[in-house]
Amino acid sequence: MLDSRAAGLLASGITSAFALGGLGTFLRRLPDSAALAPTAAVFAFVVLVVAAGVVVGSRSVPDETAYWT
């Protein structure tokens, strides 16, 4: 039988394969569809929100933490 770590890795691998296959199919069909502009706009919006979150989240954070020194 599979131990829990091997089962987790197997499930992770299967999920990743399905996700990559779905993403590949989506990207292959996207240029010919009417959803190209909205999809590009949503992608750009998500990238901007994540970048803004990183910038805002990293303010007022010390470069060094006391418990590491």
Secondary structure, 3 states (H helix, E strand, C coil): CCCHHHHHHHHHHHHHHHHHHHHHHHHHHHHHCCCHHHHHHHHHHHHHHHHHHHHHHCCCCCCCCHHHC
